[in-house]
């Protein structure tokens, strides 16, 4: 900041300088401009270099958790269901899932996840799990004919 002020004073004095050679005034104006540029460089770049040298932690915004619905159980078992994601801010997303065991679905969005899956045939076991960033956080299962499985997850744990 001091360099910028000094550069401005040199530049101003060269503009107000009435006597002497024209070359000397141009030299003073050039010097004042150079001092202003150097001051701006020092004011902007040096503090960031100093803070980097002090080992300050850089904040990195964490990526939203990857929400995955895993359907397991009796191989080939047919199922159908739906999921819904909601956040405290009121945004939400929802979708339908269907297929045969085993199957994985990645859900777009972040927040609380609720899943309901039901068997389309009588016999067999149906397991539904929620995996967040590679870690299973919730699971429910059922073996009764045409059973419905409800499983949920919030950032505070299982709902």
DSSP file (Angstrom, degrees, kcal/mol; ACC not computed):
  #  RESIDUE AA STRUCTURE BP1 BP2  ACC     N-H-->O    O-->H-N    N-H-->O    O-->H-N    TCO  KAPPA ALPHA  PHI   PSI    X-CA   Y-CA   Z-CA
    1    1 A X     >        0   0    0      0, 0.0     4,-1.9     0, 0.0     5,-0.1   0.000 360.0 360.0 360.0 -39.3    0.0    0.0    0.0
    2    2 A X  H  >  +     0   0    0      1,-0.2     4,-2.5     2,-0.2     5,-0.2   0.892 360.0  53.5 -62.8 -40.2    2.9    2.3    0.8
    3    3 A X  H  > S+     0   0    0      1,-0.2     4,-2.6     2,-0.2    -1,-0.2   0.876 106.4  52.2 -63.9 -37.2    4.4    1.8   -2.6
    4    4 A X  H  > S+     0   0    0      2,-0.2     4,-2.2     1,-0.2    -1,-0.2   0.917 110.6  47.4 -65.6 -42.4    1.2    2.7   -4.3
    5    5 A X  H  X S+     0   0    0     -4,-1.9     4,-2.2     2,-0.2    -2,-0.2   0.924 113.1  48.1 -64.3 -44.9    1.0    6.0   -2.4
    6    6 A X  H  X S+     0   0    0     -4,-2.5     4,-2.4     1,-0.2    -2,-0.2   0.922 111.5  50.7 -62.9 -43.1    4.6    6.8   -3.1
    7    7 A X  H  X S+     0   0    0     -4,-2.6     4,-2.5     1,-0.2    -1,-0.2   0.894 109.6  50.3 -61.0 -40.6    4.1    6.0   -6.8
    8    8 A X  H  X S+     0   0    0     -4,-2.2     4,-2.6     2,-0.2    -1,-0.2   0.897 110.0  50.5 -64.9 -39.9    1.1    8.2   -7.0
    9    9 A X  H  X S+     0   0    0     -4,-2.2     4,-2.6     2,-0.2    -2,-0.2   0.911 111.6  47.4 -64.9 -42.0    3.0   11.1   -5.4
   10   10 A X  H  X S+     0   0    0     -4,-2.4     4,-2.0     2,-0.2    -2,-0.2   0.920 114.0  47.8 -64.0 -43.2    5.9   10.7   -7.9
   11   11 A X  H  X S+     0   0    0     -4,-2.5     4,-1.5     2,-0.2    -2,-0.2   0.910 113.5  47.2 -64.1 -42.9    3.4   10.6  -10.8
   12   12 A X  H  X S+     0   0    0     -4,-2.6     4,-1.7     1,-0.2    -2,-0.2   0.902 111.3  50.8 -65.7 -41.8    1.5   13.6   -9.5
   13   13 A X  H  X S+     0   0    0     -4,-2.6     4,-0.9     1,-0.2    -1,-0.2   0.860 107.7  53.3 -66.7 -33.6    4.8   15.6   -8.9
   14   14 A X  H  < S+     0   0    0     -4,-2.0    -1,-0.2     1,-0.2    -2,-0.2   0.844 109.1  49.7 -69.0 -31.3    5.9   14.8  -12.5
   15   15 A X  H  < S+     0   0    0     -4,-1.5    -1,-0.2     1,-0.2    -2,-0.2   0.833 114.9  43.4 -73.7 -31.5    2.7   16.2  -13.8
   16   16 A X  H  < S+     0   0    0     -4,-1.7     2,-0.5    -5,-0.1    -1,-0.2   0.547  86.0 112.3 -89.0  -8.2    3.0   19.4  -11.8
   17   17 A X     <  +     0   0    0     -4,-0.9     8,-0.0     1,-0.2    -3,-0.0  -0.539  37.1 172.1 -71.5 116.9    6.7   19.8  -12.6
   18   18 A X        +     0   0    0     -2,-0.5     2,-0.2     7,-0.0    -1,-0.2   0.780  53.8  58.3 -99.7 -31.8    7.0   22.9  -14.7
   19   19 A X  S    S+     0   0    0      2,-0.0     2,-0.1     3,-0.0     0, 0.0  -0.571  80.5  44.0-100.9 164.7   10.7   23.6  -15.0
   20   20 A X  S    S-     0   0    0     -2,-0.2     2,-0.1     4,-0.0     5,-0.0  -0.306  93.7 -34.8  97.6 178.5   13.5   21.3  -16.3
   21   21 A X     >  -     0   0    0      1,-0.1     4,-1.3    -2,-0.1     3,-0.2  -0.350  47.3-125.8 -76.8 155.4   13.9   19.1  -19.3
   22   22 A X  H  > S+     0   0    0      1,-0.2     4,-2.0     2,-0.2     5,-0.2   0.845 108.9  60.1 -66.4 -34.8   11.0   17.2  -20.8
   23   23 A X  H  > S+     0   0    0      1,-0.2     4,-2.3     2,-0.2    -1,-0.2   0.847 101.2  53.6 -63.9 -35.0   13.0   14.0  -20.5
   24   24 A X  H  > S+     0   0    0     -3,-0.2     4,-2.2     2,-0.2    -1,-0.2   0.881 108.2  49.7 -68.4 -37.7   13.3   14.3  -16.8
   25   25 A X  H  X S+     0   0    0     -4,-1.3     4,-2.2     2,-0.2    -2,-0.2   0.893 110.9  49.5 -66.3 -39.4    9.6   14.7  -16.4
   26   26 A X  H  X S+     0   0    0     -4,-2.0     4,-2.7     2,-0.2    -2,-0.2   0.909 110.4  51.0 -65.3 -41.5    9.0   11.6  -18.5
   27   27 A X  H  X S+     0   0    0     -4,-2.3     4,-2.6     1,-0.2    -2,-0.2   0.907 110.8  48.5 -61.5 -41.9   11.5    9.6  -16.5
   28   28 A X  H  X S+     0   0    0     -4,-2.2     4,-2.4     2,-0.2    -1,-0.2   0.887 112.0  49.2 -65.9 -38.5    9.7   10.7  -13.2
   29   29 A X  H  X S+     0   0    0     -4,-2.2     4,-2.2     2,-0.2    -2,-0.2   0.915 112.3  48.1 -66.4 -42.2    6.3    9.7  -14.7
   30   30 A X  H  X S+     0   0    0     -4,-2.7     4,-2.4     2,-0.2    -2,-0.2   0.917 112.1  49.4 -62.9 -43.4    7.7    6.3  -15.8
   31   31 A X  H  X S+     0   0    0     -4,-2.6     4,-2.3     1,-0.2    -2,-0.2   0.912 110.2  50.7 -62.5 -43.6    9.3    5.8  -12.3
   32   32 A X  H  X S+     0   0    0     -4,-2.4     4,-1.9     1,-0.2    -1,-0.2   0.903 111.4  48.1 -61.7 -41.5    6.0    6.7  -10.6
   33   33 A X  H  X S+     0   0    0     -4,-2.2     4,-2.2     2,-0.2    -1,-0.2   0.896 111.1  50.7 -65.4 -40.5    4.0    4.2  -12.8
   34   34 A X  H  X S+     0   0    0     -4,-2.4     4,-2.4     1,-0.2    -2,-0.2   0.891 109.6  50.3 -64.9 -38.9    6.6    1.5  -12.1
   35   35 A X  H  X S+     0   0    0     -4,-2.3     4,-2.4     2,-0.2    -1,-0.2   0.886 109.5  51.5 -66.8 -38.4    6.4    2.0   -8.4
   36   36 A X  H  X S+     0   0    0     -4,-1.9     4,-2.3     2,-0.2    -2,-0.2   0.926 111.3  47.2 -62.7 -44.8    2.5    1.9   -8.5
   37   37 A X  H  X S+     0   0    0     -4,-2.2     4,-2.4     2,-0.2    -2,-0.2   0.916 112.7  49.2 -64.0 -42.9    2.7   -1.4  -10.4
   38   38 A X  H  X S+     0   0    0     -4,-2.4     4,-2.6     1,-0.2    -1,-0.2   0.901 110.9  50.5 -63.0 -40.2    5.2   -2.8   -8.0
   39   39 A X  H  X S+     0   0    0     -4,-2.4     4,-2.4     2,-0.2    -2,-0.2   0.896 109.9  49.6 -64.6 -40.1    3.1   -1.8   -5.1
   40   40 A X  H  X S+     0   0    0     -4,-2.3     4,-2.0     2,-0.2     5,-0.3   0.913 111.4  49.8 -64.8 -41.4    0.0   -3.4   -6.6
   41   41 A X  H  X>S+     0   0    0     -4,-2.4     4,-2.9     1,-0.2     5,-0.7   0.937 113.0  46.0 -60.9 -47.0    2.0   -6.6   -7.1
   42   42 A X  I  X>S+     0   0    0     -4,-2.6     5,-0.6     1,-0.2     4,-0.5   0.884 112.7  50.7 -64.1 -38.3    3.2   -6.6   -3.5
   43   43 A X  I  <5S+     0   0    0     -4,-2.4    -1,-0.2    -5,-0.2    -2,-0.2   0.839 121.5  31.8 -69.8 -32.3   -0.2   -5.9   -2.2
   44   44 A X  I  <5S+     0   0    0     -4,-2.0     4,-0.5    -5,-0.2    -2,-0.2   0.876 127.2  30.8 -93.8 -41.5   -1.9   -8.7   -4.1
   45   45 A X  I  X5S+     0   0    0     -4,-2.9     4,-1.8    -5,-0.3     3,-0.3   0.900 109.2  58.8 -91.2 -43.6    0.7  -11.5   -4.4
   46   46 A X  I  X<S+     0   0    0     -5,-0.7     4,-2.5    -4,-0.5     5,-0.2   0.892 102.2  53.0 -61.6 -43.9    2.9  -11.3   -1.4
   47   47 A X  H  ><S+     0   0    0     -5,-0.6     4,-2.2     1,-0.2    -1,-0.2   0.892 110.1  49.2 -60.0 -36.4    0.2  -11.8    1.3
   48   48 A X  H  > S+     0   0    0     -4,-0.5     4,-1.6    -3,-0.3    -1,-0.2   0.864 111.4  49.3 -70.4 -33.8   -1.1  -15.0   -0.5
   49   49 A X  H  X S+     0   0    0     -4,-1.8     4,-1.6     2,-0.2    -2,-0.2   0.888 110.9  50.5 -69.0 -38.4    2.5  -16.3   -0.7
   50   50 A X  H  X S+     0   0    0     -4,-2.5     4,-0.9     1,-0.2    -2,-0.2   0.916 110.4  48.5 -65.4 -43.0    3.0  -15.6    3.0
   51   51 A X  H  <>S+     0   0    0     -4,-2.2     5,-1.3     1,-0.2     3,-0.3   0.845 109.1  53.9 -68.2 -31.5   -0.2  -17.4    4.0
   52   52 A X  H ><5S+     0   0    0     -4,-1.6     3,-1.0     1,-0.2    -1,-0.2   0.864 106.7  52.7 -68.3 -34.0    0.7  -20.4    1.9
   53   53 A X  H 3<5S+     0   0    0     -4,-1.6    -1,-0.2     1,-0.2    -2,-0.2   0.701  99.2  63.4 -73.5 -19.5    4.1  -20.6    3.7
   54   54 A X  T 3<5S-     0   0    0     -4,-0.9    -1,-0.2    -3,-0.3    -2,-0.2   0.435 112.2-114.7 -86.5   1.1    2.4  -20.6    7.1
   55   55 A X  T < 5 +     0   0    0     -3,-1.0    -3,-0.1     1,-0.2     2,-0.1   0.803  49.1 175.0  74.9  28.6    0.7  -23.9    6.4
   56   56 A X      < -     0   0    0     -5,-1.3     2,-0.3     1,-0.1    -1,-0.2  -0.444  34.9-112.3 -67.3 140.8   -2.9  -22.6    6.5
   57   57 A X        -     0   0    0     -2,-0.1     2,-0.5     1,-0.0    -1,-0.1  -0.543  23.9-134.8 -75.4 137.3   -5.4  -25.1    5.6
   58   58 A X        -     0   0    0     -2,-0.3     2,-0.4    -6,-0.0    -1,-0.0  -0.806  20.4-125.7 -92.3 129.5   -7.2  -24.5    2.4
   59   59 A X        -     0   0    0     -2,-0.5     2,-0.5     2,-0.0    -1,-0.0  -0.626  26.1-170.4 -79.3 127.6  -11.0  -25.0    2.6
   60   60 A X        -     0   0    0     -2,-0.4     2,-0.4     3,-0.0     3,-0.0  -0.978  24.9-124.3-118.2 126.3  -12.3  -27.5    0.1
   61   61 A X        -     0   0    0     -2,-0.5     2,-0.0     1,-0.1    -2,-0.0  -0.549  32.8-122.1 -69.9 122.5  -16.0  -27.8   -0.3
   62   62 A X        -     0   0    0     -2,-0.4     2,-0.1     1,-0.1    -1,-0.1  -0.341  24.0-113.8 -67.1 146.0  -16.9  -31.4    0.2
   63   63 A X        -     0   0    0      1,-0.1     3,-0.1    -3,-0.0    -1,-0.1  -0.477  40.6 -93.5 -75.3 150.7  -18.7  -33.2   -2.6
   64   64 A X        -     0   0    0     -2,-0.1    -1,-0.1     1,-0.1    46,-0.1  -0.308  52.3 -92.6 -62.7 148.4  -22.2  -34.3   -1.9
   65   65 A X        -     0   0    0      1,-0.1     2,-0.7    -3,-0.1    -1,-0.1  -0.312  34.8-119.9 -63.7 143.6  -22.5  -37.9   -0.6
   66   66 A X        -     0   0    0     -3,-0.1    67,-1.9    42,-0.1     2,-0.5  -0.766  28.4-155.2 -84.0 115.6  -23.1  -40.5   -3.2
   67   67 A X  E     -AB 107 132A   0     40,-0.8    40,-3.2    -2,-0.7     2,-0.4  -0.824  15.3-179.6 -96.7 125.2  -26.4  -42.2   -2.4
   68   68 A X  E     -AB 106 131A   0     63,-2.4    63,-2.8    -2,-0.5     2,-0.6  -0.985  19.9-150.9-129.0 135.1  -26.8  -45.8   -3.7
   69   69 A X  E     -AB 105 130A   0     36,-3.3    36,-2.6    -2,-0.4     2,-0.5  -0.922  16.2-164.8-102.0 123.5  -29.7  -48.2   -3.3
   70   70 A X  E     -AB 104 129A   0     59,-2.8    59,-2.8    -2,-0.6     2,-0.6  -0.947   3.5-164.2-113.6 123.0  -28.6  -51.8   -3.3
   71   71 A X  E     +AB 103 128A   0     32,-3.2    32,-2.2    -2,-0.5    31,-0.7  -0.937  22.3 158.8-109.9 120.3  -31.2  -54.5   -3.8
   72   72 A X  E     + B   0 127A   0     55,-2.9    55,-3.0    -2,-0.6     2,-0.4  -0.693  16.6  88.2-128.1 179.0  -30.0  -58.0   -2.8
   73   73 A X  E    S+ B   0 126A   0     53,-0.2     2,-0.4    -2,-0.2    53,-0.2  -0.980  79.6  18.6 134.1-142.0  -31.6  -61.3   -1.9
   74   74 A X  S >  S-     0   0    0     51,-2.5     3,-2.1    -2,-0.4    27,-0.3  -0.521  87.6-110.5 -67.3 119.9  -32.8  -64.3   -3.9
   75   75 A X  T 3  S+     0   0    0     -2,-0.4    27,-0.2     1,-0.3     3,-0.1  -0.244  99.8  16.4 -56.5 135.8  -31.1  -64.0   -7.3
   76   76 A X  T 3  S+     0   0    0     25,-3.1    -1,-0.3     1,-0.3    26,-0.1   0.305  84.5 150.0  85.8  -7.8  -33.5  -63.2  -10.2
   77   77 A X    <   -     0   0    0     -3,-2.1    24,-2.0    48,-0.1    -1,-0.3  -0.369  44.3-129.7 -59.8 129.7  -36.3  -62.0   -7.8
   78   78 A X  E     +D  100   0B   0     22,-0.2    42,-2.3    -3,-0.1    43,-0.5  -0.624  35.0 169.2 -84.4 141.0  -38.4  -59.3   -9.5
   79   79 A X  E     -DE  99 119B   0     20,-2.4    20,-1.9    -2,-0.3     2,-0.3  -0.947  19.1-168.5-145.7 164.6  -39.0  -56.1   -7.7
   80   80 A X  E     +DE  98 118B   0     38,-1.8    38,-3.1    -2,-0.3     2,-0.3  -0.978  24.1 130.4-150.3 151.9  -40.4  -52.6   -8.1
   81   81 A X  E     -DE  97 117B   0     16,-2.7    16,-2.4    -2,-0.3     2,-0.3  -0.966  36.3-115.0-175.3-168.0  -40.3  -49.5   -5.9
   82   82 A X  E     -DE  96 116B   0     34,-2.3    34,-2.5    -2,-0.3     2,-0.3  -0.971  14.0-155.4-149.1 162.2  -39.6  -45.8   -5.6
   83   83 A X  E     -DE  95 115B   0     12,-2.6    12,-2.0    -2,-0.3     2,-0.3  -0.929   2.4-163.0-136.7 159.2  -37.3  -43.5   -3.7
   84   84 A X  E     -DE  94 114B   0     30,-2.1    30,-2.5    -2,-0.3     2,-0.4  -0.984   2.8-162.0-146.9 135.3  -37.4  -39.9   -2.6
   85   85 A X  E     +DE  93 113B   0      8,-3.3     8,-2.3    -2,-0.3     2,-0.3  -0.958  16.2 175.3-114.4 134.1  -34.6  -37.5   -1.5
   86   86 A X  E     -DE  92 112B   0     26,-2.1    26,-2.7    -2,-0.4     2,-0.3  -0.986  12.6-156.2-138.3 151.1  -35.4  -34.4    0.5
   87   87 A X    >   -     0   0    0      4,-2.0     3,-1.5    -2,-0.3    24,-0.1  -0.759  34.6-108.6-119.4 167.4  -33.3  -31.7    2.1
   88   88 A X  T 3  S+     0   0    0      1,-0.3    -1,-0.1    -2,-0.3    23,-0.0   0.799 117.0  64.5 -64.5 -27.5  -33.9  -29.3    5.0
   89   89 A X  T 3  S-     0   0    0      2,-0.1    -1,-0.3     1,-0.1     3,-0.1   0.565 119.0-109.2 -74.2  -7.4  -34.1  -26.5    2.4
   90   90 A X  S <  S+     0   0    0     -3,-1.5     2,-0.2     1,-0.3    -2,-0.1   0.380  74.4 132.7  98.3  -4.9  -37.2  -28.0    0.9
   91   91 A X        +     0   0    0     -5,-0.0    -4,-2.0     2,-0.0    -1,-0.3  -0.519  31.0 175.8 -78.4 151.0  -35.7  -29.3   -2.4
   92   92 A X  E     -D   86   0B   0     -6,-0.2     2,-0.3    -2,-0.2    -6,-0.2  -0.977  21.3-166.0-150.9 162.6  -36.5  -32.9   -3.3
   93   93 A X  E     -D   85   0B   0     -8,-2.3    -8,-3.3    -2,-0.3     2,-0.3  -0.977  11.9-178.3-145.6 153.1  -36.1  -35.5   -6.0
   94   94 A X  E     +D   84   0B   0     -2,-0.3     2,-0.3   -10,-0.2   -10,-0.2  -0.975   4.5 166.2-149.9 162.1  -37.8  -38.8   -6.5
   95   95 A X  E     -D   83   0B   0    -12,-2.0   -12,-2.6    -2,-0.3     2,-0.3  -0.984  29.8-106.9-167.0 172.5  -37.8  -41.7   -8.9
   96   96 A X  E     -D   82   0B   0     -2,-0.3     2,-0.3   -14,-0.2   -14,-0.3  -0.827  24.2-163.9-111.2 149.6  -38.9  -45.3   -9.6
   97   97 A X  E     +D   81   0B   0    -16,-2.4   -16,-2.7    -2,-0.3     2,-0.3  -0.969  15.0 159.6-130.6 149.2  -36.8  -48.4   -9.5
   98   98 A X  E     +D   80   0B   0     -2,-0.3     2,-0.3   -18,-0.3   -18,-0.2  -0.975  19.2  92.0-161.5 155.5  -37.5  -51.9  -10.9
   99   99 A X  E     -D   79   0B   0    -20,-1.9   -20,-2.4    -2,-0.3     2,-0.3  -0.998  64.1 -53.2 157.4-156.1  -35.5  -54.9  -12.0
  100  100 A X  E     -D   78   0B   0     -2,-0.3   -22,-0.2   -22,-0.2     2,-0.2  -0.920  68.1 -67.7-121.6 146.3  -34.2  -58.3  -10.8
  101  101 A X  S    S+     0   0    0    -24,-2.0   -25,-3.1    -2,-0.3   -29,-0.1  -0.526 110.1  45.1 -70.5 139.4  -32.0  -59.1   -7.8
  102  102 A X  S    S+     0   0    0    -31,-0.7     2,-0.3   -27,-0.2    -2,-0.2   0.646  80.1 141.6 -85.1 155.0  -29.2  -58.2   -7.5
  103  103 A X  E     -A   71   0A   0    -32,-2.2   -32,-3.2    -2,-0.1     2,-0.4  -0.991  32.4-154.3-155.5 150.1  -29.3  -54.5   -8.6
  104  104 A X  E     -A   70   0A   0     -2,-0.3     2,-0.4   -34,-0.2   -34,-0.2  -0.983   7.7-169.6-128.4 140.0  -27.7  -51.1   -7.7
  105  105 A X  E     -A   69   0A   0    -36,-2.6   -36,-3.3    -2,-0.4     2,-0.5  -0.998  12.5-147.9-129.2 129.4  -29.2  -47.7   -8.3
  106  106 A X  E     -A   68   0A   0     -2,-0.4     2,-0.5   -38,-0.2   -38,-0.2  -0.855  18.2-147.0 -96.4 131.2  -27.3  -44.4   -7.8
  107  107 A X  E     -A   67   0A   0    -40,-3.2   -40,-0.8    -2,-0.5     2,-0.3  -0.837   5.9-135.3-104.3 129.9  -29.5  -41.6   -6.7
  108  108 A X        +     0   0    0     -2,-0.5     2,-0.2   -42,-0.1   -23,-0.1  -0.623  67.8  38.4 -79.3 139.3  -28.9  -38.0   -7.7
  109  109 A X  S    S-     0   0    0     -2,-0.3   -42,-0.3   -44,-0.1     2,-0.3  -0.513  72.4-108.2 115.4 176.9  -29.2  -35.5   -4.9
  110  110 A X        +     0   0    0     -2,-0.2     2,-0.3   -44,-0.1   -44,-0.1  -0.971  64.1  56.3-144.9 157.5  -28.3  -35.2   -1.3
  111  111 A X  S    S-     0   0    0     -2,-0.3     2,-0.3   -24,-0.1   -24,-0.2  -0.918  93.5  -1.2 123.4-150.4  -30.2  -35.2    2.0
  112  112 A X  E     -E   86   0B   0    -26,-2.7   -26,-2.1    -2,-0.3     2,-0.5  -0.592  62.9-157.4 -80.3 138.0  -32.6  -37.7    3.5
  113  113 A X  E     -EF  85 153B   0     40,-2.6    40,-2.5    -2,-0.3     2,-0.4  -0.970   9.6-174.1-120.7 128.6  -33.3  -40.8    1.4
  114  114 A X  E     -EF  84 152B   0    -30,-2.5   -30,-2.1    -2,-0.5     2,-0.4  -0.981   7.3-173.9-120.8 134.7  -36.5  -42.9    1.7
  115  115 A X  E     -EF  83 151B   0     36,-2.8    36,-2.3    -2,-0.4     2,-0.4  -0.984  11.0-174.7-131.5 137.5  -36.9  -46.1   -0.3
  116  116 A X  E     +EF  82 150B   0    -34,-2.5   -34,-2.3    -2,-0.4     2,-0.4  -0.990  11.6 173.1-130.9 125.2  -39.8  -48.5   -0.6
  117  117 A X  E     -EF  81 149B   0     32,-2.5    32,-3.7    -2,-0.4     2,-0.4  -0.990   8.7-167.0-131.3 138.4  -39.4  -51.7   -2.6
  118  118 A X  E     -EF  80 148B   0    -38,-3.1   -38,-1.8    -2,-0.4    30,-0.2  -0.965  24.4-113.8-129.2 149.3  -41.9  -54.6   -3.0
  119  119 A X  E     -E   79   0B   0     28,-2.4   -40,-0.2    -2,-0.4     5,-0.0  -0.506  13.3-157.8 -74.7 140.3  -41.5  -58.1   -4.3
  120  120 A X  S    S+     0   0    0    -42,-2.3     2,-0.3    -2,-0.2   -41,-0.1   0.475  78.1  47.1 -97.0  -3.8  -43.5  -58.9   -7.5
  121  121 A X  S    S-     0   0    0    -43,-0.5    25,-1.1     1,-0.1    26,-0.2  -0.884  83.1-120.5-130.9 164.3  -43.5  -62.7   -6.8
  122  122 A X  S    S+     0   0    0     -2,-0.3    24,-0.3    23,-0.2    25,-0.3   0.995  83.5  54.0 -71.5 -67.0  -44.3  -64.7   -3.7
  123  123 A X  S    S+     0   0    0     22,-0.1     2,-0.1    23,-0.1    -2,-0.1  -0.330  79.7  59.6 -78.2 154.8  -41.3  -66.8   -2.7
  124  124 A X  S    S-     0   0    0     19,-0.3     2,-0.4   -47,-0.1    -5,-0.1  -0.343  74.6 -83.0 119.1 163.1  -37.8  -65.4   -2.1
  125  125 A X        -     0   0    0     -2,-0.1   -51,-2.5    16,-0.0     2,-0.5  -0.860  31.5-163.0-107.3 138.0  -35.8  -63.0    0.1
  126  126 A X  E     -BC  73 142A   0     16,-2.8    16,-2.3    -2,-0.4     2,-0.4  -0.982   7.6-178.2-121.4 124.3  -35.6  -59.3   -0.6
  127  127 A X  E     -BC  72 141A   0    -55,-3.0   -55,-2.9    -2,-0.5     2,-0.5  -0.982   4.3-169.6-121.6 133.2  -32.9  -57.1    1.0
  128  128 A X  E     +BC  71 140A   0     12,-3.0    12,-2.3    -2,-0.4     2,-0.3  -0.989   9.9 178.3-124.9 127.2  -32.7  -53.3    0.4
  129  129 A X  E     -BC  70 139A   0    -59,-2.8   -59,-2.8    -2,-0.5     2,-0.5  -0.913  22.3-141.6-127.0 153.0  -29.7  -51.3    1.6
  130  130 A X  E     -BC  69 138A   0      8,-2.4     7,-2.9    -2,-0.3     8,-1.2  -0.971  17.7-166.5-113.4 128.3  -28.6  -47.7    1.4
  131  131 A X  E     -BC  68 136A   0    -63,-2.8   -63,-2.4    -2,-0.5     2,-0.5  -0.964   2.3-166.8-117.9 127.9  -24.9  -47.1    0.8
  132  132 A X  E >  S-BC  67 135A   0      3,-2.9     3,-1.7    -2,-0.5   -65,-0.2  -0.965  74.6 -20.4-118.4 119.2  -23.4  -43.6    1.3
  133  133 A X  T 3  S-     0   0    0    -67,-1.9    -1,-0.2    -2,-0.5   -66,-0.1   0.880 130.0 -48.1  50.7  43.8  -19.9  -42.9    0.0
  134  134 A X  T 3  S+     0   0    0    -68,-0.3     2,-0.5     1,-0.2    -1,-0.3   0.440 118.6 106.6  83.7  -0.2  -19.2  -46.7   -0.1
  135  135 A X  E <  S-C  132   0A   0     -3,-1.7    -3,-2.9     0, 0.0     2,-0.3  -0.952  70.3-126.2-118.2 126.8  -20.4  -47.4    3.5
  136  136 A X  E     +C  131   0A   0     -2,-0.5    -5,-0.3    -5,-0.3     3,-0.1  -0.542  32.4 170.5 -70.3 127.6  -23.7  -49.2    4.2
  137  137 A X  E     +     0   0A   0     -7,-2.9     2,-0.3     1,-0.3    -6,-0.2   0.563  60.4  15.4-115.4 -14.4  -25.8  -47.1    6.5
  138  138 A X  E     +C  130   0A   0     -8,-1.2    -8,-2.4    20,-0.1    -1,-0.3  -0.985  56.5 175.0-159.4 149.2  -29.2  -48.8    6.5
  139  139 A X  E     +C  129   0A   0     -2,-0.3     2,-0.3   -10,-0.2   -10,-0.2  -0.965   2.8 176.5-157.5 142.0  -30.7  -52.2    5.5
  140  140 A X  E     -C  128   0A   0    -12,-2.3   -12,-3.0    -2,-0.3     2,-0.3  -0.972  10.1-172.4-139.0 153.6  -34.1  -53.9    5.8
  141  141 A X  E     -C  127   0A   0     -2,-0.3     2,-0.3   -14,-0.2   -14,-0.2  -0.963   7.4-172.0-144.8 162.6  -35.2  -57.3    4.5
  142  142 A X  E     -C  126   0A   0    -16,-2.3   -16,-2.8    -2,-0.3     7,-0.1  -0.987  13.9-176.8-153.8 147.5  -38.3  -59.4    4.1
  143  143 A X        +     0   0    0     -2,-0.3   -19,-0.3   -18,-0.2     3,-0.1   0.510  51.8 109.5-120.3 -13.0  -39.1  -63.0    3.1
  144  144 A X  S >  S-     0   0    0      1,-0.1     3,-1.5   -21,-0.1    -2,-0.0  -0.287  83.9 -82.0 -68.6 153.7  -42.9  -63.1    3.2
  145  145 A X  T 3  S-     0   0    0      1,-0.3   -23,-0.2   -25,-0.0    -1,-0.1  -0.267 110.0  -3.1 -58.8 135.7  -44.8  -63.3   -0.2
  146  146 A X  T 3  S+     0   0    0    -25,-1.1    -1,-0.3   -24,-0.3   -24,-0.1   0.776  94.6 175.3  55.5  32.0  -45.2  -60.0   -2.0
  147  147 A X    <   -     0   0    0     -3,-1.5   -28,-2.4   -25,-0.3     2,-0.4  -0.238  25.9-138.3 -68.9 154.1  -43.5  -58.1    1.0
  148  148 A X  E     -F  118   0B   0    -30,-0.2     2,-0.5    -7,-0.1   -30,-0.3  -0.945  12.7-156.2-112.0 136.4  -42.8  -54.4    1.0
  149  149 A X  E     -F  117   0B   0    -32,-3.7   -32,-2.5    -2,-0.4     2,-0.5  -0.961   5.9-167.8-116.4 127.7  -39.4  -53.2    2.4
  150  150 A X  E     +F  116   0B   0     -2,-0.5     2,-0.3   -34,-0.2   -34,-0.2  -0.956  13.4 166.9-113.7 130.7  -39.1  -49.7    3.7
  151  151 A X  E     -F  115   0B   0    -36,-2.3   -36,-2.8    -2,-0.5     2,-0.3  -0.998   7.4-177.3-143.6 143.2  -35.6  -48.3    4.5
  152  152 A X  E     -F  114   0B   0     -2,-0.3     7,-0.7   -38,-0.2     2,-0.3  -0.954  10.0-164.8-142.3 160.0  -34.5  -44.7    5.1
  153  153 A X  E     -FG 113 158B   0    -40,-2.5   -40,-2.6    -2,-0.3     2,-0.3  -0.998   4.7-179.4-144.1 137.9  -31.4  -42.6    5.8
  154  154 A X  E >   - G   0 157B   0      3,-3.3     3,-1.9    -2,-0.3   -42,-0.1  -0.881  46.4-105.6-125.7 166.1  -30.7  -39.2    7.1
  155  155 A X  T 3  S+     0   0    0     -2,-0.3     3,-0.1     1,-0.3   -43,-0.0   0.704 122.9  56.5 -64.5 -16.5  -27.4  -37.4    7.6
  156  156 A X  T 3  S-     0   0    0      1,-0.3     2,-0.3     0, 0.0    -1,-0.3   0.506 125.0 -85.4 -90.0  -6.0  -27.9  -38.1   11.4
  157  157 A X  E <  S-G  154   0B   0     -3,-1.9    -3,-3.3   -19,-0.0    -1,-0.3  -0.957  76.5 -10.7 137.9-157.6  -28.3  -41.8   10.9
  158  158 A X  E      G  153   0B   0     -2,-0.3    -5,-0.2    -5,-0.2   -20,-0.1  -0.575 360.0 360.0 -81.5 138.3  -31.0  -44.3   10.0
  159  159 A X              0   0    0     -7,-0.7    -6,-0.2    -2,-0.3    -1,-0.1   0.414 360.0 360.0-103.6 360.0  -34.6  -43.1   10.0
